[in-house]
Amino acid sequence: MEKFAYFNPPNLRMEEAPPPASWGDLWGDSLSLLNLYCERSAAGWWQEPLNTWSSLLFLLAAFAAFRICRGEHARENVSKNASKNAASSASADRTRFMLCLDLSAIGLTSWAFHASGWDLFALFDVLAILVFTIRASFALFVRGLALSGLQAFLGVVAIFALAPLFSYLPLVGDALWGVAFHLSPILTLGLLVLLMLLRAKRQSSKHPSKHPSKKRASSPLPPDLLRSTAGLGAAFVVLAASLTLRTQDLPLCADWTYGTHFLWHAQNAIALLLVIVFLPKMPAATTPRTTP
């Protein structure tokens, strides 16, 4: 497939596209984003209908997450009588609300980019994903592992510092922003789920059951923690499957001209919905100020 110019004005076909502008000349074809998807065969608007309209699934997922979280928050306010828990509950609700806004931004910017093919919308799309990834990772480190704000910040930095290393893996190749950019946060989520379970198991072994017949038995894991780890584990599985679909968009293009990128959108919308809904509650020893 012939490469498009990175700075393509709208409504221009491939043969009418002007030569790359200064950034394209500087970076070469590595920034020619318009030819990255199987469904797009020409420059201009509405050349990726499935990729474009499947982007709206992120808006649907954000709305669903908001409704679920608002319902849970309302039930907690009814059931809780102690005012000392109000701050932590409000913080958790505020963080999940911000993640819903971030997810909505992903949907809007993805829709605009796939509809137009403009490089500016591609930049906005990447920035929206970055904001969601940073906020969600920080919250998961603080709530899932009870890390301090500084420790969580260093964890987020490590996620993006490791991303370039995955570009050297044989199965990843040099697709840094196409695959490795997503691979590092996905693997981190899977590792975080395992660490949450190990941490909870260690804590339960320190507090043996008070039941007379089970003096040596460990206390059961908290239901809220089991719920969070199960939901986040499901999100990890869906994200791992969706990454496979993303990598197969161009290789399968000869046999399936629509590509698989729209399926990546669908599975990612489900996975990010799960991340928001199953975000762990704030640990009792942590103050809400550590949450961005």
C-alpha positions as CSV (number, residue, x, y, z in Angstrom):
1,M,0.0,0.0,0.0
2,E,1.3,3.4,-1.0
3,K,2.2,5.6,2.0
4,F,0.1,8.7,2.6
5,A,1.7,12.1,3.4
6,Y,1.5,12.6,7.2
7,F,0.1,16.2,6.9
8,N,-2.8,15.3,4.5
9,P,-5.5,17.9,4.1
10,P,-9.0,16.5,4.1
11,N,-10.8,15.2,1.0
12,L,-7.6,14.5,-1.0
13,R,-7.1,11.2,-2.6
14,M,-3.7,9.5,-2.5
15,E,-2.6,10.7,-5.9
16,E,-3.6,14.3,-4.9
17,A,-1.8,14.3,-1.6
18,P,0.9,16.9,-1.2
19,P,4.4,15.9,-0.1
20,P,5.1,15.5,3.7
21,A,5.6,18.7,5.6
22,S,8.5,19.5,7.9
23,W,7.8,16.9,10.6
24,G,7.2,14.2,7.9
25,D,10.6,15.2,6.3
26,L,12.2,15.1,9.7
27,W,10.9,11.7,10.8
28,G,10.4,10.1,7.5
29,D,7.6,7.5,6.9
30,S,7.5,6.5,10.6
31,L,4.8,9.2,11.2
32,S,2.7,8.3,8.1
33,L,-0.2,7.4,10.3
34,L,-2.9,7.3,7.6
35,N,-1.7,3.9,6.2
36,L,-1.7,2.0,9.5
37,Y,-5.1,0.5,9.2
38,C,-6.4,-2.1,6.7
39,E,-9.8,-0.4,6.3
40,R,-8.4,2.9,5.0
41,S,-7.6,2.7,1.3
42,A,-7.6,6.5,0.5
43,A,-7.0,9.8,2.2
44,G,-9.9,11.9,3.2
45,W,-13.0,11.7,5.4
46,W,-15.1,8.6,6.1
47,Q,-12.6,6.1,4.7
48,E,-12.8,3.9,7.8
49,P,-16.5,3.4,8.6
50,L,-16.1,0.5,11.0
51,N,-13.1,2.0,12.8
52,T,-14.9,5.3,13.0
53,W,-18.2,4.2,14.4
54,S,-16.8,1.5,16.7
55,S,-14.9,4.3,18.4
56,L,-18.3,5.4,19.8
57,L,-18.3,2.2,21.9
58,F,-15.9,4.0,24.2
59,L,-18.6,6.6,24.9
60,L,-21.1,3.9,25.5
61,A,-18.7,2.2,27.9
62,A,-18.0,5.5,29.7
63,F,-21.7,6.1,30.1
64,A,-22.3,2.6,31.4
65,A,-19.4,2.9,33.9
66,F,-20.7,6.2,35.1
67,R,-24.2,4.8,35.7
68,I,-22.8,1.7,37.5
69,C,-20.5,3.7,39.7
70,R,-23.1,6.3,40.5
71,G,-25.5,3.5,41.6
72,E,-22.8,1.9,43.8
73,H,-22.0,5.2,45.4
74,A,-25.7,5.9,46.2
75,R,-26.0,2.5,47.8
76,E,-22.9,3.0,49.9
77,N,-24.2,6.4,51.1
78,V,-27.4,4.7,52.2
79,S,-25.7,1.8,54.0
80,K,-22.9,3.8,55.7
81,N,-23.6,5.6,58.9
82,A,-20.1,6.5,59.9
83,S,-19.0,9.9,58.5
84,K,-15.3,9.0,58.8
85,N,-15.7,6.8,55.6
86,A,-17.3,9.6,53.6
87,A,-14.0,11.1,52.4
88,S,-12.6,7.9,51.1
89,S,-15.9,7.0,49.4
90,A,-16.0,10.4,47.8
91,S,-12.4,10.1,46.6
92,A,-13.1,6.8,45.0
93,D,-16.2,8.1,43.3
94,R,-14.3,11.2,42.1
95,T,-11.5,9.1,40.6
96,R,-13.9,6.8,38.8
97,F,-15.8,9.8,37.5
98,M,-12.6,11.3,36.1
99,L,-11.8,8.0,34.4
100,C,-15.2,8.1,32.8
101,L,-14.4,11.5,31.4
102,D,-11.0,10.2,30.2
103,L,-12.7,7.3,28.5
104,S,-15.1,9.6,26.8
105,A,-12.2,11.6,25.5
106,I,-10.7,8.5,24.0
107,G,-13.9,7.8,22.2
108,L,-14.2,11.3,20.8
109,T,-10.6,11.6,19.7
110,S,-10.6,8.1,18.2
111,W,-13.7,8.9,16.3
112,A,-12.3,12.1,14.9
113,F,-9.0,10.5,13.9
114,H,-10.5,7.5,12.1
115,A,-13.2,9.7,10.5
116,S,-10.7,12.2,9.1
117,G,-7.2,10.7,9.1
118,W,-5.8,14.0,10.3
119,D,-2.5,13.9,12.1
120,L,-3.7,16.4,14.7
121,F,-6.6,14.1,15.8
122,A,-4.1,11.2,16.0
123,L,-2.1,13.2,18.5
124,F,-5.2,14.0,20.5
125,D,-6.1,10.3,20.5
126,V,-2.7,9.3,21.8
127,L,-2.9,12.0,24.5
128,A,-6.3,10.8,25.6
129,I,-5.1,7.3,26.0
130,L,-2.0,8.5,27.9
131,V,-4.2,10.4,30.4
132,F,-6.4,7.4,31.0
133,T,-3.5,5.1,31.4
134,I,-1.7,7.4,33.8
135,R,-4.7,8.1,36.0
136,A,-5.8,4.5,36.1
137,S,-2.3,3.1,36.8
138,F,-1.8,5.6,39.6
139,A,-5.1,4.8,41.2
140,L,-4.5,1.0,40.9
141,F,-1.1,1.3,42.5
142,V,-2.5,3.4,45.4
143,R,-5.7,1.4,45.9
144,G,-4.6,-2.1,44.9
145,L,-1.2,-2.2,46.5
146,A,-1.6,0.6,49.1
147,L,1.5,2.4,47.7
148,S,2.2,6.0,48.6
149,G,1.7,8.7,46.1
150,L,5.5,8.9,45.3
151,Q,5.7,5.1,44.9
152,A,2.7,5.1,42.6
153,F,4.2,7.9,40.6
154,L,7.5,5.9,40.2
155,G,5.4,2.9,39.1
156,V,3.7,4.9,36.4
157,V,7.1,6.2,35.2
158,A,8.4,2.7,35.1
159,I,5.5,1.6,32.9
160,F,6.3,4.1,30.2
161,A,10.1,3.6,30.6
162,L,9.7,-0.1,29.9
163,A,7.5,0.5,26.8
164,P,10.5,1.1,24.4
165,L,12.1,-2.1,25.5
166,F,9.2,-4.2,24.2
167,S,9.9,-2.9,20.7
168,Y,13.0,-5.1,20.6
169,L,11.0,-8.3,21.1
170,P,10.8,-10.5,18.0
171,L,7.0,-10.6,18.0
172,V,6.6,-6.9,18.6
173,G,9.2,-5.6,16.1
174,D,9.7,-1.9,15.9
175,A,6.0,-1.0,16.3
176,L,6.7,1.1,19.3
177,W,3.5,3.2,19.5
178,G,1.4,0.5,17.8
179,V,2.0,-2.4,20.1
180,A,4.7,-1.8,22.8
181,F,3.0,1.4,23.9
182,H,0.0,-0.8,24.9
183,L,1.9,-3.9,25.9
184,S,3.6,-2.4,28.9
185,P,0.4,-1.2,30.7
186,I,-1.4,-4.5,29.9
187,L,1.3,-6.6,31.4
188,T,1.5,-4.3,34.4
189,L,-2.2,-4.8,35.0
190,G,-1.8,-8.6,35.0
191,L,1.1,-8.3,37.4
192,L,-0.8,-5.9,39.6
193,V,-3.7,-8.4,39.9
194,L,-1.3,-11.1,41.0
195,L,0.4,-8.8,43.6
196,M,-3.0,-7.8,44.9
197,L,-3.9,-11.4,45.5
198,L,-0.6,-12.2,47.2
199,R,-0.8,-9.1,49.4
200,A,-4.4,-10.0,50.5
201,K,-3.3,-13.7,51.1
202,R,-0.4,-12.5,53.3
203,Q,-2.7,-10.2,55.2
204,S,-5.3,-12.9,55.8
205,S,-2.6,-15.3,57.1
206,K,-1.6,-12.7,59.7
207,H,-5.2,-12.5,61.0
208,P,-6.3,-16.1,61.7
209,S,-10.0,-17.0,61.8
210,K,-11.7,-16.5,65.2
211,H,-13.9,-19.5,64.6
212,P,-13.3,-22.1,67.3
213,S,-13.0,-25.0,64.9
214,K,-10.7,-23.1,62.6
215,K,-8.1,-21.6,64.9
216,R,-5.3,-22.3,62.5
217,A,-7.1,-21.3,59.4
218,S,-6.6,-18.0,57.7
219,S,-9.4,-15.5,57.6
220,P,-11.2,-15.4,54.2
221,L,-10.2,-12.8,51.7
222,P,-12.4,-9.7,51.8
223,P,-15.3,-9.9,49.3
224,D,-14.5,-6.4,47.9
225,L,-10.9,-7.4,47.1
226,L,-12.0,-10.7,45.5
227,R,-14.5,-8.7,43.4
228,S,-11.9,-6.2,42.3
229,T,-9.2,-8.8,41.4
230,A,-11.8,-10.8,39.5
231,G,-12.9,-7.8,37.5
232,L,-9.4,-6.5,36.9
233,G,-8.3,-10.1,35.9
234,A,-11.1,-10.2,33.4
235,A,-10.0,-6.8,32.0
236,F,-6.5,-8.1,31.6
237,V,-7.7,-11.2,29.6
238,V,-9.8,-9.0,27.3
239,L,-6.9,-6.5,26.8
240,A,-4.5,-9.3,26.0
241,A,-7.0,-10.7,23.4
242,S,-7.6,-7.3,21.9
243,L,-3.8,-6.7,21.5
244,T,-3.8,-9.8,19.2
245,L,-6.5,-8.3,17.1
246,R,-4.6,-5.1,16.8
247,T,-1.4,-6.8,15.6
248,Q,-3.4,-8.8,13.0
249,D,-5.1,-5.8,11.3
250,L,-2.7,-5.5,8.4
251,P,-1.5,-9.2,8.1
252,L,-5.1,-10.3,7.6
253,C,-5.9,-7.4,5.3
254,A,-5.5,-9.5,2.1
255,D,-8.2,-11.9,3.2
256,W,-10.4,-9.5,5.2
257,T,-10.4,-6.0,3.8
258,Y,-12.2,-4.5,6.8
259,G,-9.4,-5.3,9.1
260,T,-9.6,-6.1,12.8
261,H,-9.0,-2.7,14.3
262,F,-12.7,-2.1,15.0
263,L,-12.7,-5.3,17.1
264,W,-9.8,-3.9,19.1
265,H,-12.0,-0.9,19.8
266,A,-14.9,-3.1,21.0
267,Q,-12.7,-5.2,23.3
268,N,-10.9,-2.2,24.7
269,A,-14.2,-0.5,25.5
270,I,-15.2,-3.6,27.5
271,A,-11.8,-3.8,29.3
272,L,-11.6,-0.2,30.3
273,L,-15.2,-0.4,31.5
274,L,-14.1,-3.2,33.8
275,V,-11.1,-1.3,35.0
276,I,-13.3,1.7,36.1
277,V,-16.1,-0.4,37.7
278,F,-13.7,-2.7,39.6
279,L,-11.3,-0.1,40.7
280,P,-10.3,-1.1,44.3
281,K,-11.5,1.0,47.2
282,M,-9.1,3.3,48.9
283,P,-7.0,1.5,51.6
284,A,-7.9,2.7,55.1
285,A,-4.4,3.9,55.8
286,T,-4.2,6.0,52.7
287,T,-5.5,9.5,52.4
288,P,-7.6,10.6,49.5
289,R,-5.1,13.2,48.5
290,T,-2.9,10.6,46.9
291,T,-5.4,10.2,44.1
292,P,-5.0,12.5,41.1
